[in-house]
Amino acid sequence: MLGSYSRGFWLMCLSSFLFFLSFNLLLPELPQHLTDLGGGEYKGFIIALFTLTAAISRPFSGKLSDTVGRIPVMIFGSLVCFVCGFFYPLALTVSGFLLLRLLHGFSTGFKPTATAAYVADIVPTHKRGEAMGLLGVTGSLGMAAGPALGSWVAETFSLNTMFYLSSAAALLSVLVQGTLTETLPQVQRHRFSFSLLKIKLDEILEPRVLSPALVTLLCLFPFGAVLTVIPDQSRLLGLAGPTKGLFYICYTLASLAVRLAAGKASDTYGRVLVLRWSAGLLALGLAVLVWSPSVPVFLVAAVIFGLGTGLNSPTLYAWTIDLSHPERRGRGVATMYIALEVGIGIGALLAGWVFDNQPGRLPWVHALSLACVLAALGYLLLGVKATPPGPAAHDDLAAQAMAVAGPEEVV
C-alpha cells in the first residue's frame, strides 16, 4: 500500500512534518512567556491572532495556488515560519509579541492550503481519503514531537534556542519543497503580479464546499479552546517541565493511531458516516474534560478527543476536495481552511474570556466546546445525506454541490 504512492507524495509528507514541528514547538511555552512579558490576560490572543491572519490570507492562498502554482505558495508559508522564529527573541513587549503572532499566522494561511491541493493533484480519487490520512499522520507527528521537544529545549537550553530551532525546522521544510515538481497545469499558470491579490467577493468562499466548511467550523472551535486553556489546566494538575505537554502528546498519538484507518474508512463507507462517529468521539472527550479531577482522567480525555480528531481531519479534507471543481481546488480547500481558522480563533477568544485565569471556570470552557460539537453532530445526522462509496457517490456529491451553488456553478 505505502509503496503505491509517488516520491513527490512522500516528500510532501516530510515537508508537512517539518512545518507542523516548526510552529508546534512553541505552543506549550507561549502562554507563560506572554505572562512573563506582563500580558497574562491576553492568552486567548496567542491562538486567536494567529488564526485571524491565517483566515484572512486563505482567499489569497487559494487563488494563488490555482493561478501561480502550489509550490510557490507553500514556500512562502514556510518562509514566514522561518523568519518569525528569529524575531520572537526580539519581541520583548506584549504588543510586539502579539504583532508577531499576527504575522506568524500567514504561515498556516498559505502552506496547508497549497499542500492539500498538491496532494489532491497527484493522488487518485479512490485513494484520496487514505492519502489525506497519511498526510495527516506526518503532520500530526510534527504536532506530537513539537510540544515535547520545545519544552525540553526551553528547559535544557533556553527559550531563544527553542525559537531558533523552530526557524531551522521551517527552513528544512522549504528545502524539501524546492525538490518538488509543480502540479498546476502550465496552461493555468500565471506570473505573479499584485493584480492577483485583488480578491472578488465570489473568490472568498467556494459555495460547493459550504457543508464541510460548517462542520469544520463547529468541530474546530474546541481545538482553539483546548490550545488556550490546556497549558494552565496541565499546570493546575501538577504537570510541569517536560510533562507540561503530556496532554498534547496523548492527544496527538491517539489521533495518529486512527488517521490512516479513518482515511481508508471514508473511502470505503463514505465521508459523512465517518464524520458522525468522529463528532461523537469529540463530544465524549469534551464531556470527560468537563469533569477531569486528576491527571489520569485528564489524559483519558486527551486520548478520546484525539481519536475524534483523527477520524475528523482527513475525512473533512477528502470531502472538501470531492466537492471542489478541479480548476478551483485551491479555492475550495481555502474555504474549508477559512472555516477552520474562524472556528479555532473564536474558540480561543471565547475560551480566554470565559476562563479569565480562574480555575473554577475551566469546566465552562469545555462545556461551550461540547455544545458546538453537538451542533455539528446534529447537522451531520439531520442536514446531510450519508452517501455510500462508489460511482453513485460521485453523482450524489455533484447533486449536493448543485443544490448549494446553483446549476451555473457546477461544471
Secondary structure as UniProt FT lines:
FT   HELIX           2..4
FT   HELIX           7..24
FT   TURN            27..29
FT   HELIX           30..36
FT   TURN            37..38
FT   HELIX           40..42
FT   HELIX           44..67
FT   HELIX           70..87
FT   HELIX           88..90
FT   HELIX           94..122
FT   HELIX           125..127
FT   HELIX           128..156
FT   HELIX           159..177
FT   TURN            178..179
FT   HELIX           186..188
FT   HELIX           194..197
FT   HELIX           201..203
FT   HELIX           207..209
FT   HELIX           210..236
FT   TURN            237..238
FT   HELIX           241..245
FT   HELIX           246..269
FT   HELIX           271..290
FT   HELIX           295..323
FT   HELIX           326..328
FT   HELIX           329..355
FT   TURN            356..357
FT   HELIX           359..361
FT   HELIX           362..382
FT   HELIX           391..405
FT   HELIX           407..409
//
